[in-house]
Amino acid sequence: MVTKKQALNQAQLINYEEVQLLKYAAYEKLYQIFCQQHVKHETTRYHAYLHFIEQDKSALMQFAHKEIDLASKYFTQEEGFYLYLQFVASEQLEACQLNAKQCGMSIGLIRDLAVGAVSHGAEVSANLSFFCDNASIGAPPDPFAEQGQNWGLTPFDPVKLKQHDFTHFIQFIRSNMQHCGALRIDHVMGLLRLWWWPLNRDLGEGSYVYYPVETLLAIVCLESQRARCVVIGEDLGIVPPEIVSRLAQAGVFSNELFYFCKDYDRFKPPKDYKHQSLMMLANHDVPTIKAWWMGDDLKLRRQLQLINNDERLLQVLHTRQLEKQQLIHLLVEQKAIAPVADDNIDQVDFEVLLLAWISVAAQGNAQLFSVQLSDLVADKHGVNIPGTWKEFPNWQRRLPLSIQQMSQSVKVQQRLNAINQSRQASGQQFAAKMSSSNNSEQ
């Protein structure tokens, strides 16, 4: 087992099937020990396990039975095994949040709420009365993904939700607000409308389906108050104006992304970032900072036929060069780097650029700020290429550094220190601004 583990850890791409087999072999041994030491003797831990199951027994049993159907070829068919894994996962999540708070993190963990569920999973198959299983969630064609996006996820049926008094949606939100300080709702526009692709393409090429946004948003707000959990709405892409004001008034944080945070032909200065927002330098669906600067993401999209021809590639590379100039202008304006002529920007040292870029963005007006690990380590490989499935190893590539190596990296520490200093400066500037505003009102 050790040799196999080493081989898997050294591979450039993660082999999830092999990793799962290895992990579940260990899980089964842990479950056997749990049964021998705790179930048999009815210990305090065993009673905690029983209490955990009773809190959400129906959903947990649905999950366990589905797991038995899906995994019986490889693993045990005992439902208690899968309930035990959920119990341990919940314990670890709770412990992680507690540790984060004890380390001084005011929010701690931010969980992510997926826009939908796979049709063959427990949530959909056991609760078909709440879903439309003849459609799939996605996004229409746009400049970001010209072929459109089909995420292969089953949508809630808005009529059925209402007919059942939104009970499943309430539990859905409530469960996902456990053991965290904030919940990021993926594709928050789905509270208002979702793009449905019919599974039978003879029925058309898709359309928007609208949801009872006032009710759904009220449920989110109520559960947020009960759980003392901040809500962040991922509002990137095509955002209908009728939901923007609703989210702001409800106290839902916007989700800014640096690449898209622009005023026509320039990147917005940090002072103009939305205050009630999470500013992300980049995320899993866009190129890493290094790939963006080098234009590697565009060349890769051409290789994958997501850019149809070489002429189009030249056009988007030219546009990217203009955006790079705009970035340099912003960094110079913010006195983060020395002035650079437009025809010399490709000569800028990337390490210097990255540190300045992170520092400026982190000093923005946004209350929350994040940098993904791949950008902290200056990796050029993206995590995910929207619009691809088998064409690209999405979510499989390893980071170039392990967590331990990151903790020992001088460059990573330098970047984290820059973020910390910028965030402190941002907080001081906002406090001074509010103090000045209050004084003027008096």
N, C-alpha and C positions, 0 to 999 in steps of 0.2 A: 504493500500500500504506500509506503514511504517513497519508493522509487517512482511509482506512478504519479504521486502528488508532485514530486520534483519535476517530472517531465511536463506535467500540465502547467505548472507555475513558470516554466521556462519558455513555453510556447508564446509566440507573438500574439496569436489570436486565442481567445478563450473558447474552449470546447465545452459548452454548457452541458451537453448530454453526459460526457465523461465526468465532469465536475459533480453533476447531480448524483450519478451512481456512487461516486466516492463518498460524498457527503452523507447520502442516505444510509450507506453501510455503517457509518459512524453514528448516525441518528438512531438507528435500530438498536445498537449496543447501549446507547444512553437511555433509550426507552426501557430496555430490559432491566437496567440498573434501577431506574425509577420504579418499576413495578416491584422489584425485589426488595428495595430498601424503603419505599414510601407507600405504595399501594397496599402491599402485604401487611404492613404494620400500621396503616392508617395514620401517618404522621401529619404534622402541621402543614407540611408542603403538599401532601396529598389533598388535604381539605381546601387549601388555597386553589389547587387545580380544579376541584369540584365546584368551588365558588365561581371561578372563572367561567366554567362551562355554563352554569346556571344563568349567568348574566346575559348571555346571548345564545341560548341553547339551540334555537331553531336554525339560525344562520350557520352556526358551527357544525351542526349535524349535517346540514345540506352540503357544506364544504367537505366534510370528512367522507361522506358517501360518494361524492363526485371524485375525490382524490383516489378512493379505492378503485373506482371504475377506470380511471386514467392510468394509474400506476401499478395495478395489481400484477402486471407482467414482470415488474422488477422488484417490488417491495411488498412488505407485509399487507395483509388485507384487514388487519384489525383497526377498527375506527378509533380506538383509544390512542393509537400511535399518532394519528394526524391531529387529534385534539391536543395531545401533549406538545407537539411541535408548535401549535398556535399559542399554547400557554407559555412556552419558553420564549417565543418571539415577542409576545406582549410584555413579559417580564423584562426582557432585554431592552425593549423600546422605552419602557418606563424608567429603567435604570439609567439609560443613556440621557434622557431628558433631565433627570435629577442631577446627574453629573454635570451636564451643560450649565444648569442653573447655579450649581455650587461653584463652578469655575468663573462665574460672573457674567454669563450670557443672559441678558434681560429677557430675551424671547426663548432662546434655546433652539430646539429642533423646529424646522419648517417641513411639514409633510406635504405631499403632492397628491391632489385628487384627480385621478384620471378622468378623461372626458367620457369614457364608456368602458364596457366590458366585452370580452370575447364571447361569441355565441355558445361555445362548447364548455364554458366555465360554469361554476356552481351558481353564481349570482343570477345569470340569465336563465339557465336551464331549469332552475328550481323556482323561478319567479317570472315565468313567461307572461303572466297576466299584466306585468308592468312594462313590457318591452314590445317593440315591433321587430320581429325576427325576419322580416322580409326586406330589411334595409340595412345599410351600413353607414356609419358616420364618416365624414371627411370634410374636404374644403373644395370650393370651385377653383377652376384655373385662375391663376394670378401671376404677376411678374416673378414672384418667389418660386412658384412651382407651376410652370406653364401647362403641365398635363393635368393639373388638379391633384388632389390627394384623397386616397381612400384608405382609411386607417383600419378597416376590418373589424370595427367595433359596433355592437348592437345598441341602437338608441332607445332611450325611454320613450314610451308612447304617451304624449301629453294628455290625451283623453283618458287613458286608463289610469294615469297617475291621479287625476282629479276624481275619477270614479271611486278610487280606493282611499280618498282623503289624504293623499300624499304620504301615506304611512311608510312606504319603502324609502322614499326620498329623505324623510326625516331621519330614519335610522341610518341611512347611507351617510348623511352629513355628520350625524352624532358620532358614529363609529370612527370616522376619519379625523375627528377633532380630539381624540384621546392621545395623551402622552406627547403633546407638542405645544408650542407657544404660538404657532401660526399655521394656517392651511392655505396653500397655493392651489387655486382652482384652475386646472388646465382648461384653456379655451372657454373662458368665463362667458363669452358671448352666447354659449349654449343655454344659459338661463333665459335668453330671449329667443334665439333661433339656432337651429343646427342644419347643416347641409347634409341631406340624405341621398346616398346613392342606392337606387333599387338593385337588389340582388339579380333580378331579371332585367338585363339591359334593354330588352324589348319594350320595357315600360318607360324608357326615357333615360336622359343623361343626368338626372338628379335635380333637386330643388331645395329651397329652404323650407323648413317646417318650424312653425312658431310655437313657443311655450308660454305658460302663464307666468311671466317674469315677476310680477308684483308678489305673487304668492311664494314662488321659489326663493326670491331674494329675502322676503320676510322670514322664511324658515331659516335661511343661512344666518341672518342677523340674530335671530332668537337663539339659535344653537351656539353662535359665537359668544353671546353674552353668558350663556350658561357654562360654557367651557372656558371662558376667559381666554379666547383664542382669536388672534388677529386673522383677518381674511385678506388674501392677496388674489386679485383677479388677473389671470394671464390674458391680457387684452391686446395681443399682437396680431397682425394680419388685418383682415377686413373687419373693421369695428363699426357697427351701425351707430349713428349718433344718439339714437334714442336710449341706448343703454349706458352711455358714458356718464350722463348726469345722474342717472339712477344709482350707479355704483359709487360715485363720489359722495352723493348725499347719504348713502347708507354706511359710509365710512370704510368701504372696501378699497384697499390699496391698489393702485394701478401697477402694471408691470412694464417698466421701460426697458428698452434694449438699445445700447449705445449706437449700434449701426443705423438704427431707424430714428434716432432722436435728432431730427434735423429740421431746420427752417430753410426750405427751398435749396439754396446752393451752399449751405454751411451747416456744420454741426453746432447744435445749441451749446451756448456757454453753460458751465455747471450751475450758475445761479438761476437758470431758467428751467432746470429739471423740476418736474412735479414734486411737490413736497410730500404729498400722500402717495408715495410710490416705492417700489423696489426697483432700483436701477441695476440691471445686469450688464456687465461688460460684454459678455456673449453668453450663449446657452447651447444646449446640445443640438439644436436644429439649424444652427448657423455656423459658418467657418470659425475656427479658432482665430485668435488675434494674429498669430504668425502666418497661418494660411491666407487670411484676408490680406495681410500686408504683401505677401509674396505673390498673390493671385493664384495660388495653387488650387484653391477651391474651384475656380472657374475652369481651369485646365482639366481638373478631375471631372467636372460636370460635362465637359466636351467628350472626354473618354467614355463616359457612361451614356452618351447620346441624349443627355438632358439639355444640352445646347446642340442644336441640330446641325450646324455647319461651321466651318472655320471663319466665315465672314461674320457671323453672329458672335463668335468668340472674340474676334478682334474688337467688335463694338463694345462688348461688356468689359473687356480689359481696358479699353480707353476710358470708359466711365469709371472704372475702379481707380485708374490713375488720377482722375480728377478728384475723386473722393479722398485719396491719399493726400493730395495737396490741401484739401479742406481740413483734414486731420492735422497736418503740420501747421496750418495757419492757426488752428485752435490752440495747439500746444505752445506756439510762439506767443500768441495773444495772452495766454495764461502764464507766460514767463517760465514755462517748464523746460523749454529747450531754446537754444540760440537760433536766430533767424536762418532759414535755409531757402535757397533759390528753388523755384519750382522744378527746374530741369536737373536739380541735384538731389532730390529727395530720396532716390534709391540708394544714395551713398550714406544715408543716415545709419548709424550703428543701431541694429535692432534692439540690443539689450538696453541702450540708452532710451530708445523710443518707447519700449514696453514699460519701463519704470515711470517715465513721464506720463504715458497714456493712463496707466493705472492710477497714478497720483491725482491727475486732473479729474478723472471720472469719479473717483472716490470722494473728492472734495465737493461734489455737487449737492444740490439742495434736497435730493431725495432722502427720506428718512432711513431707508434701508438700501444696502449696497452689497452686491455679490460678485465674486470672480470664481469661475470654475477651475478645478484642479488642472485641467489641461492647459489653461492659460497661465496659471501660476508657475508651471514647469516649462512654459514656452513650447508646447508640443504643436506640431503642424497638422496632425491628423484629427479630423473631425470625428465626433462620436456617432453622428447619424446624418445621413443624406436624405432629406425628404424626397419622396417620389421614387425611392428605391426599395427593393426587398432583397432578392437574391443577387442583384447586380453589385452590391457593396456589403462588406461585413459590418453592418450596423451593430453597435453596442458590443462588439467582440474584441476590439483592439485594446491591448493593454496600454496603460500610461508608461512613459519611458522611465519613470522613477517609482519605486515603492513608497509607501507611506513613511517607512523608516528613513529612506534616503531623502525624502522631502524634508523631514524634520531636521536633517543634518545639512541640508543644502544652504550655502551662504546666499545664493541668489534668491531662493524662495524666501528665506528669512528677510532679506532686504526688501522684497516686494511686499511682504506682510507688514513690515514696519512702516513702509510708505503708505499703505492703506490705513493703518492705525493712526498715523499722524494726520492724514488728510481727513479722516472721519472726525477726529477730535477738533480740527480746525473748522470743519463744516458745522459741528454742533455749537461751537462758540459763536460762529457768525450768525447762526439762526437765533440763538439766545439773545444776542445783541440786537438783532433786527426786531425781535418781538418786544424787547424792553423799550426800544426807541418808539415802536408803534404804540405801546401802552402809555408812554409818557406824553406823546402827542395828543392822544385821545383825552387825557386828563387836562 
